[in-house]
Amino acid sequence: MSLHWPWALLALLAVPLLLLARWWFNRRRQRTAIRVSSVALIKAALPGRSAWRRRIPLILFLAGLLVLGTGLTRPQASVTVPTDRSTILLAIDVSGSMCTTDVAPNRLAVASDAAREFIRSQDNGTRIGLVAFSGIAGLLVAPTTDQDALITAIDGLTTARGTAIGQAILTSIDAIAEINPDVAASGVNLGDSAAPPGGATPAPLGDYEPDSIVVLTDGSNTQGVDPVTAAEQAAARRVRVFTIGFGSTEPAPMVCTPTQVSGDLTGGNWGGGPRGGGRRIQQIDEAALTQVADLTGGRYFKARDADQLADVLEDLPSEIGLQRVDVEITVWFVLVAVVLVFTGVGLSLWWSRPRVPR
């Protein structure tokens, strides 16, 4: 909780001043007390109230004043709320291993189907960009709300050699920088604000930009910048990176349709008809993907089959589309103060009411 007007805490001085005034009036009343011959007669005439009945109304009244004085500072609570201005950069691995058939018909086909469904499920206000990466990374579609353009680009994905996860993160950062002036491009030196090498403490949720990167890969980085180095750049820019490791650990043939293979993978075993190679053992670098997510305040997910991948992408918006904002809660302090004050006054009047002789 934060205070918008902290100097208003001076109003709390009214409570000790009231206690001091009460003490002073009690002393003055004792000095001007009238001597009587029988104290017993006075006690009999006074209504019988125990010590706690005398103190509870005062305590409630003073507590109400304290709460009311705190409310004058306009307290604000940090709460997590959905944001309608988020941008998601979806970076999809199109390396040759995405032709592996451990997930039928192959990983690229399943990942493409899941990406299409993810795009269709987003609100019209959510901008999505598409990055494809193999040995290099390229921005296929700049962040847009045009879902048809995104799906058309996914339909045209083809595989190539190599896996450049780090470069995909940097390309995504640059795409975000084009639409968000608060995010610097990957080549900009941020000086002391850059994340320290090897690790950084993730920022609180409210300190992140509304833009996030989702990296879907089935392997480990083989070319270009190291993914952790790229993640440090994202962390310095307060951009979260969510990573998804896709595929099983079972060896399986690599078979892609002709439309899924680029010229980079032609020749050799990639002959006519459905193109395939040898059997491949899954080698996801889960340690690196987890470190990338932790470093940037994101999260790592493991999806072994089509259903798990669909579930991961379905749940992602609930995490990506959240921002922590400060909401003023003055009204709640006022309500509590009113209840305490009126309760204290009411109890005092009730317990002090004249008793009718029986």
C-alpha positions as CSV (number, residue, x, y, z in Angstrom):
1,M,0.0,0.0,0.0
2,S,1.2,3.5,-0.8
3,L,0.1,7.0,0.3
4,H,-0.7,9.7,-2.2
5,W,-0.7,12.5,0.4
6,P,1.7,11.2,3.2
7,W,1.9,14.6,4.8
8,A,-1.8,14.2,5.7
9,L,-0.6,11.8,8.4
10,L,-0.2,15.0,10.5
11,A,-4.0,14.7,11.1
12,L,-3.3,11.7,13.3
13,L,-1.9,14.2,15.9
14,A,-5.5,14.9,16.8
15,V,-5.7,11.7,18.7
16,P,-3.0,12.3,21.2
17,L,-4.2,15.9,21.5
18,L,-7.7,14.7,22.4
19,L,-6.2,12.3,25.0
20,L,-4.2,15.2,26.5
21,A,-7.3,17.4,26.6
22,R,-9.2,14.7,28.3
23,W,-6.5,14.2,30.9
24,W,-6.4,18.0,31.5
25,F,-10.1,18.3,32.0
26,N,-10.1,15.3,34.4
27,R,-7.5,17.0,36.5
28,R,-9.3,20.3,36.5
29,R,-12.6,18.5,37.5
30,Q,-10.8,16.9,40.4
31,R,-9.6,20.3,41.7
32,T,-13.1,21.7,41.7
33,A,-14.8,18.7,43.2
34,I,-17.4,19.3,45.9
35,R,-16.9,17.7,49.2
36,V,-19.9,15.7,50.4
37,S,-20.6,13.9,53.6
38,S,-21.3,10.5,52.0
39,V,-19.6,9.1,49.0
40,A,-21.9,6.1,49.2
41,L,-24.9,8.3,48.4
42,I,-23.1,9.6,45.2
43,K,-22.2,6.1,44.0
44,A,-25.8,5.0,44.5
45,A,-27.1,7.9,42.4
46,L,-24.7,7.2,39.5
47,P,-25.5,4.6,36.9
48,G,-23.5,1.5,37.3
49,R,-20.8,1.2,34.6
50,S,-17.8,-1.0,34.8
51,A,-14.3,0.2,33.7
52,W,-14.4,-1.6,30.4
53,R,-17.8,0.0,29.5
54,R,-16.3,3.3,30.0
55,R,-13.2,2.6,27.9
56,I,-14.6,0.7,24.9
57,P,-16.5,3.6,23.4
58,L,-13.5,5.9,23.8
59,I,-11.2,3.3,22.2
60,L,-13.6,2.8,19.3
61,F,-13.9,6.5,18.8
62,L,-10.2,7.1,18.8
63,A,-9.6,4.1,16.5
64,G,-12.1,5.7,14.1
65,L,-10.3,8.9,14.1
66,L,-7.0,7.1,13.4
67,V,-8.5,5.3,10.5
68,L,-10.1,8.5,9.2
69,G,-6.8,10.3,9.5
70,T,-5.1,7.6,7.5
71,G,-7.8,7.9,4.9
72,L,-6.9,11.5,4.4
73,T,-3.6,10.4,2.9
74,R,-5.5,8.9,0.0
75,P,-4.0,5.4,0.4
76,Q,-3.6,3.3,-2.7
77,A,-3.5,-0.5,-3.0
78,S,-1.5,-2.3,-5.7
79,V,-3.9,-4.8,-7.5
80,T,-3.6,-7.0,-10.5
81,V,-6.0,-6.1,-13.3
82,P,-6.3,-7.1,-17.0
83,T,-4.9,-4.7,-19.5
84,D,-6.4,-4.0,-22.9
85,R,-3.3,-2.5,-24.5
86,S,-1.0,-5.5,-24.5
87,T,1.2,-6.6,-27.4
88,I,2.3,-10.2,-27.9
89,L,5.2,-11.2,-30.1
90,L,4.9,-14.9,-31.0
91,A,8.2,-16.4,-31.9
92,I,7.9,-19.8,-33.5
93,D,10.8,-22.2,-34.1
94,V,10.9,-23.4,-37.8
95,S,14.2,-25.4,-37.5
96,G,14.4,-28.7,-39.3
97,S,13.6,-30.6,-36.1
98,M,10.1,-29.2,-36.2
99,C,9.5,-31.9,-38.9
100,T,9.7,-34.6,-36.1
101,T,6.7,-36.8,-36.0
102,D,6.5,-37.6,-32.3
103,V,3.5,-35.3,-32.4
104,A,1.3,-36.3,-35.3
105,P,1.4,-35.3,-38.1
106,N,4.6,-33.3,-37.1
107,R,5.5,-30.6,-34.7
108,L,5.3,-27.7,-37.1
109,A,1.8,-28.6,-38.2
110,V,0.6,-28.9,-34.6
111,A,2.4,-25.7,-33.5
112,S,0.8,-23.9,-36.5
113,D,-2.7,-25.1,-35.6
114,A,-2.2,-24.1,-32.0
115,A,-0.9,-20.6,-33.0
116,R,-3.9,-20.1,-35.3
117,E,-6.3,-21.0,-32.5
118,F,-4.4,-18.7,-30.1
119,I,-4.7,-15.8,-32.5
120,R,-8.4,-16.3,-33.1
121,S,-9.1,-16.5,-29.4
122,Q,-7.6,-13.0,-28.7
123,D,-9.6,-9.9,-28.2
124,N,-9.7,-7.4,-31.1
125,G,-7.7,-4.9,-29.1
126,T,-4.7,-7.3,-28.6
127,R,-1.9,-6.7,-31.0
128,I,0.1,-9.8,-32.1
129,G,3.3,-10.0,-34.0
130,L,4.9,-13.0,-35.6
131,V,8.6,-13.9,-35.6
132,A,9.9,-17.1,-37.3
133,F,13.4,-18.4,-36.4
134,S,15.7,-21.1,-37.5
135,G,19.4,-20.3,-38.1
136,I,18.2,-16.6,-38.3
137,A,15.2,-14.8,-37.0
138,G,12.8,-12.6,-39.0
139,L,9.7,-10.5,-38.3
140,L,7.0,-11.9,-40.6
141,V,4.2,-9.7,-39.3
142,A,4.6,-6.6,-37.3
143,P,2.3,-6.3,-34.2
144,T,-1.2,-5.9,-35.6
145,T,-4.9,-6.7,-34.8
146,D,-5.3,-8.1,-38.3
147,Q,-5.8,-11.8,-37.5
148,D,-6.1,-12.8,-41.2
149,A,-2.7,-11.4,-41.9
150,L,-1.2,-13.4,-39.0
151,I,-2.9,-16.6,-40.0
152,T,-1.8,-16.2,-43.6
153,A,1.8,-15.9,-42.5
154,I,1.5,-19.0,-40.3
155,D,0.2,-20.9,-43.3
156,G,3.4,-20.1,-45.1
157,L,5.9,-21.2,-42.5
158,T,8.7,-23.4,-43.8
159,T,11.6,-25.1,-42.0
160,A,15.3,-24.3,-42.3
161,R,18.6,-25.3,-40.6
162,G,19.7,-24.0,-37.2
163,T,18.0,-22.7,-34.1
164,A,18.6,-19.0,-33.1
165,I,16.5,-18.6,-29.9
166,G,18.5,-15.6,-28.7
167,Q,18.2,-13.8,-32.0
168,A,14.4,-14.4,-32.0
169,I,14.2,-12.6,-28.6
170,L,16.2,-9.7,-29.9
171,T,14.1,-9.5,-33.1
172,S,10.9,-9.5,-30.9
173,I,12.3,-6.7,-28.7
174,D,13.0,-4.6,-31.8
175,A,9.4,-5.2,-33.1
176,I,8.0,-4.0,-29.7
177,A,10.3,-1.0,-29.8
178,E,8.7,0.1,-33.1
179,I,5.3,0.6,-31.4
180,N,6.2,1.3,-27.8
181,P,8.4,4.4,-27.2
182,D,9.2,3.2,-23.7
183,V,11.0,0.1,-25.0
184,A,14.5,0.7,-26.5
185,A,15.7,-1.3,-29.5
186,S,18.1,-4.2,-28.8
187,G,21.1,-2.3,-30.1
188,V,20.6,0.7,-27.7
189,N,23.0,0.8,-24.8
190,L,20.9,1.4,-21.6
191,G,24.0,1.9,-19.4
192,D,23.5,1.3,-15.7
193,S,19.8,0.3,-16.3
194,A,20.8,-2.9,-18.1
195,A,20.4,-6.2,-16.3
196,P,23.5,-7.5,-14.7
197,P,25.1,-10.4,-16.7
198,G,24.1,-13.9,-15.5
199,G,21.0,-12.9,-13.6
200,A,18.7,-10.1,-12.4
201,T,15.9,-9.8,-9.9
202,P,12.6,-9.8,-11.8
203,A,10.8,-6.5,-11.4
204,P,7.4,-6.3,-9.7
205,L,4.5,-7.0,-12.1
206,G,3.5,-3.3,-12.3
207,D,7.0,-2.4,-13.5
208,Y,6.7,-4.4,-16.7
209,E,5.7,-3.1,-20.0
210,P,2.3,-4.4,-21.3
211,D,4.2,-6.1,-24.2
212,S,5.4,-9.7,-23.9
213,I,7.3,-12.2,-26.0
214,V,6.3,-15.9,-26.3
215,V,9.0,-18.2,-27.6
216,L,8.0,-21.7,-28.9
217,T,10.8,-24.0,-29.6
218,D,11.6,-27.7,-29.7
219,G,15.4,-27.5,-29.3
220,S,18.4,-25.6,-28.0
221,N,20.2,-22.6,-29.3
222,T,22.8,-23.5,-32.0
223,Q,23.5,-20.1,-33.7
224,G,23.7,-16.4,-32.9
225,V,23.4,-14.7,-29.5
226,D,23.0,-16.8,-26.4
227,P,19.3,-16.8,-25.2
228,V,20.3,-15.7,-21.7
229,T,22.2,-12.8,-23.0
230,A,19.1,-11.8,-25.1
231,A,16.9,-12.3,-22.0
232,E,19.1,-9.8,-20.1
233,Q,18.3,-7.2,-22.8
234,A,14.6,-8.0,-22.4
235,A,14.8,-7.8,-18.6
236,A,16.5,-4.4,-18.8
237,R,13.6,-3.1,-21.0
238,R,11.0,-4.6,-18.6
239,V,9.7,-7.0,-21.3
240,R,8.6,-10.4,-20.1
241,V,9.6,-13.5,-22.1
242,F,7.4,-16.7,-21.8
243,T,9.1,-19.8,-23.2
244,I,7.5,-23.1,-24.3
245,G,9.4,-26.3,-24.8
246,F,7.5,-28.4,-27.3
247,G,7.8,-32.1,-28.1
248,S,8.5,-35.4,-26.4
249,T,11.7,-37.1,-25.6
250,E,11.0,-40.1,-27.8
251,P,13.1,-40.6,-31.0
252,A,10.9,-40.2,-34.0
253,P,11.3,-39.8,-37.8
254,M,11.4,-36.3,-39.3
255,V,8.8,-36.0,-42.0
256,C,7.6,-32.7,-43.5
257,T,5.3,-32.1,-46.5
258,P,6.9,-30.3,-49.5
259,T,5.2,-27.0,-48.5
260,Q,6.9,-27.1,-45.1
261,V,10.5,-27.4,-46.4
262,S,12.5,-24.5,-47.7
263,G,15.4,-24.7,-50.1
264,D,17.8,-24.8,-47.1
265,L,16.7,-28.4,-46.4
266,T,16.4,-29.8,-49.9
267,G,18.7,-32.5,-51.2
268,G,20.1,-35.5,-49.4
269,N,17.3,-37.4,-47.7
270,W,14.8,-34.7,-48.4
271,G,13.5,-36.2,-51.7
272,G,10.1,-36.1,-53.4
273,G,6.8,-36.7,-51.6
274,P,6.7,-36.2,-47.9
275,R,10.3,-35.3,-47.0
276,G,12.0,-37.0,-44.1
277,G,15.3,-37.7,-42.5
278,G,16.5,-40.0,-39.7
279,R,15.1,-40.4,-36.3
280,R,15.7,-37.6,-33.9
281,I,16.0,-37.5,-30.1
282,Q,14.4,-34.4,-28.5
283,Q,17.0,-32.0,-27.0
284,I,15.2,-29.1,-25.5
285,D,17.4,-26.9,-23.4
286,E,15.0,-26.6,-20.6
287,A,17.6,-25.1,-18.3
288,A,18.2,-22.1,-20.6
289,L,14.5,-21.7,-21.4
290,T,13.7,-21.6,-17.7
291,Q,16.5,-19.1,-17.0
292,V,15.2,-16.9,-19.8
293,A,11.7,-16.9,-18.3
294,D,12.8,-16.4,-14.7
295,L,15.2,-13.6,-15.7
296,T,12.5,-11.6,-17.4
297,G,9.6,-12.3,-15.0
298,G,8.0,-14.7,-17.4
299,R,7.3,-18.4,-17.1
300,Y,8.5,-21.6,-18.7
301,F,6.0,-24.2,-20.0
302,K,6.6,-27.8,-21.2
303,A,4.2,-29.1,-23.8
304,R,4.7,-32.8,-24.9
305,D,1.8,-33.1,-27.3
306,A,-0.9,-31.2,-29.1
307,D,-3.3,-31.0,-26.2
308,Q,-0.7,-29.7,-23.8
309,L,0.4,-27.1,-26.3
310,A,-3.2,-26.0,-26.8
311,D,-3.7,-25.7,-23.0
312,V,-0.5,-23.7,-22.6
313,L,-1.5,-21.2,-25.2
314,E,-5.1,-21.0,-23.9
315,D,-3.8,-20.1,-20.4
316,L,-1.2,-17.6,-21.5
317,P,-3.5,-14.6,-21.9
318,S,-4.4,-14.8,-18.3
319,E,-0.8,-14.2,-17.4
320,I,0.4,-12.0,-20.2
321,G,-2.6,-9.6,-20.0
322,L,-2.1,-8.7,-16.4
323,Q,-0.7,-5.5,-15.0
324,R,-0.4,-4.3,-11.4
325,V,-1.9,-0.8,-10.9
326,D,-2.5,1.4,-7.9
327,V,-6.1,1.8,-6.9
328,E,-7.2,4.4,-4.4
329,I,-9.0,2.9,-1.4
330,T,-9.8,6.0,0.6
331,V,-13.5,5.2,0.6
332,W,-12.9,2.0,2.5
333,F,-11.0,3.8,5.2
334,V,-13.8,6.3,5.5
335,L,-16.4,3.6,5.8
336,V,-14.4,1.8,8.5
337,A,-13.9,5.1,10.4
338,V,-17.6,5.9,10.3
339,V,-18.5,2.5,11.6
340,L,-16.0,2.7,14.5
341,V,-17.0,6.3,15.5
342,F,-20.7,5.6,15.4
343,T,-20.3,2.3,17.2
344,G,-18.4,4.0,19.9
345,V,-20.8,6.9,20.3
346,G,-23.8,4.5,20.2
347,L,-22.4,2.3,22.9
348,S,-21.6,5.3,25.1
349,L,-25.1,6.7,24.8
350,W,-26.7,3.2,25.4
351,W,-24.6,2.4,28.4
352,S,-25.1,6.0,29.8
353,R,-28.9,6.1,29.4
354,P,-30.9,6.8,32.6
355,R,-32.2,3.8,34.3
356,V,-35.9,3.7,35.2
357,P,-36.4,2.6,38.8
358,R,-38.4,-0.7,39.1
